[in-house]
Amino acid sequence: MTKAITSIEDLRVLAKARVPRMFYDYMESGSYTEGTFRANTADFERIKLRQRVAVDMTNRTLASTMVGQKVSMPVAIAPTGLTGMQHADGEILAARAAARAGIPFTLSTMSVCSIEDVAQNTDQPFWFQLYVMRDRDFIDRLIGRAKAAGCTALVLTLDLQILGQRHKDIKNGLSTPPKPTLANLINLATKPRWCLGMLGTKRRTFGNIVGHATGVKDVRSLSSWTAEQFDPKLSWDDVRRIRDKWGGKLILKGILDQEDAERAAETGAEALIVSNHGGRQLDGALSSIVSLPTIAAAVGDRIEVLMDGGIRSGQDVIKAVALGARGVLIGRAFLYGLGAGGEAGVTQCLDIIRKELDTTMAMCGLRDIHAVTRDILVDPPQSLNRGPA
Ligand SMILES: Cc1cc2nc3c(=O)[nH]c(=O)nc-3n(C[C@H](O)[C@H](O)[C@H](O)COP(=O)(O)O)c2cc1C
């Protein structure tokens, strides 16, 4: 029996032991020097909370809404590519865990399980994340498929028109499924659970793309297709075109700059996500949590503000809410849970975050997540303006 899991860090350690190195590294890395990846978590630690005492802590609630949808706590699962490679059928398992926890799940364009597959195997609607590619017909079909599957929000990612380089992926020869090289076979031999899971599923490639995009029939043609397909000409006009085509709730993901936030607010989208793609794109960019207050102040209540990047605890969630986020999305935290223990691992991750958030809110002297403001932070301007950690 494994030792008791009590923190997100415990889940990370277990995931590292269970997931093949190639996919663990794909997850646990940032671009280039990984400076922004590290800052995302380090900057949270510099923000300090005010401890309050002798206040009534009974009847607490974390329930809120994100883009008008009821959530049991202000947390959603972020879209992550290749989730089905951290654990067999990963997207379906994580979507089920999110549904049971009463929070939204976001399916990535680059998922292993397809939109239809996740819809068929879960009983709660989910959000769909869209990458804009040159093949506009394919994009339009993806939007149509997300609508047909009953997705309740479209998350449009704006910060990945070209790829930031992750050194480890190149060194590991990342591919889906892994190539049978000697190094890979030796590493896979140490991951029997993962291998058994993969042998038991047919879902091993990019489910939304293979068989749907013109000219993509297998993984080999897929890799060249993705490299060529992300559209470097994406513009605010495209955002408006997609908004009209979709017609439902739209969330703009990857906003880090105040001027872009202003433009995002003008599009009529429901929400923006302050995000640097988990430190995987512009290395040297500010952390999400440091960017958040400026953006929240700039847009006011013209657009809902969400954030992601570096959330590894309930304490991080409350700090983000205090600094102006209506809610947060978690990427790696849920992937650690998934790699560590599949659906049960994601549930464990969400339980840990929920309990930490609830306890922290109480110790800050509050009973309702809606009452959380900057007031719970010690001297917020100073703790944020000391420059990068
Ligand atoms: C392994 C991995 C894959 C990702 N794939 C996508 C993706 O397909 N689409 C997307 O919009 N964001 C993607 N992201 C970014 C996440 O949605 C999110 O912005 C980021 O993980 C938040 O930071 P955190 O991991 O520190 O929580 C990915 C992140 C990771 C770690």
PDBQT file of the ligand as one rigid body, heavy atoms in Angstrom, charges set to zero:
ROOT
HETATM    1  C1  LIG A 401       0.737  18.976 -20.348  1.00  0.00    +0.000 C 
HETATM    2  C2  LIG A 401       0.024  20.248 -20.689  1.00  0.00    +0.000 A 
HETATM    3  C3  LIG A 401      -0.682  20.334 -21.871  1.00  0.00    +0.000 A 
HETATM    4  C4  LIG A 401      -1.387  21.503 -22.185  1.00  0.00    +0.000 A 
HETATM    5  N1  LIG A 401      -2.146  21.544 -23.326  1.00  0.00    +0.000 NA
HETATM    6  C5  LIG A 401      -2.936  22.620 -23.556  1.00  0.00    +0.000 A 
HETATM    7  C6  LIG A 401      -3.848  22.613 -24.642  1.00  0.00    +0.000 A 
HETATM    8  O1  LIG A 401      -3.961  21.647 -25.390  1.00  0.00    +0.000 OA
HETATM    9  N2  LIG A 401      -4.603  23.726 -24.826  1.00  0.00    +0.000 N 
HETATM   10  C7  LIG A 401      -4.523  24.823 -24.000  1.00  0.00    +0.000 A 
HETATM   11  O2  LIG A 401      -5.226  25.801 -24.215  1.00  0.00    +0.000 OA
HETATM   12  N3  LIG A 401      -3.685  24.829 -22.953  1.00  0.00    +0.000 NA
HETATM   13  C8  LIG A 401      -2.903  23.750 -22.706  1.00  0.00    +0.000 A 
HETATM   14  N4  LIG A 401      -2.082  23.753 -21.610  1.00  0.00    +0.000 N 
HETATM   15  C9  LIG A 401      -2.098  24.903 -20.681  1.00  0.00    +0.000 C 
HETATM   16  C10 LIG A 401      -3.170  24.703 -19.599  1.00  0.00    +0.000 C 
HETATM   17  O3  LIG A 401      -4.454  24.821 -20.122  1.00  0.00    +0.000 OA
HETATM   18  C11 LIG A 401      -3.023  25.732 -18.472  1.00  0.00    +0.000 C 
HETATM   19  O4  LIG A 401      -2.975  27.024 -19.032  1.00  0.00    +0.000 OA
HETATM   20  C12 LIG A 401      -1.793  25.518 -17.602  1.00  0.00    +0.000 C 
HETATM   21  O5  LIG A 401      -1.543  24.132 -17.423  1.00  0.00    +0.000 OA
HETATM   22  C13 LIG A 401      -1.986  26.175 -16.238  1.00  0.00    +0.000 C 
HETATM   23  O6  LIG A 401      -0.854  26.053 -15.447  1.00  0.00    +0.000 OA
HETATM   24  P1  LIG A 401      -0.660  24.917 -14.324  1.00  0.00    +0.000 P 
HETATM   25  O7  LIG A 401      -0.311  23.655 -15.070  1.00  0.00    +0.000 OA
HETATM   26  O8  LIG A 401       0.457  25.443 -13.514  1.00  0.00    +0.000 OA
HETATM   27  O9  LIG A 401      -1.963  24.779 -13.581  1.00  0.00    +0.000 OA
HETATM   28  C14 LIG A 401      -1.351  22.600 -21.292  1.00  0.00    +0.000 A 
HETATM   29  C15 LIG A 401      -0.624  22.505 -20.104  1.00  0.00    +0.000 A 
HETATM   30  C16 LIG A 401       0.058  21.340 -19.787  1.00  0.00    +0.000 A 
HETATM   31  C17 LIG A 401       0.798  21.250 -18.487  1.00  0.00    +0.000 C 
ENDROOT
TORSDOF 0
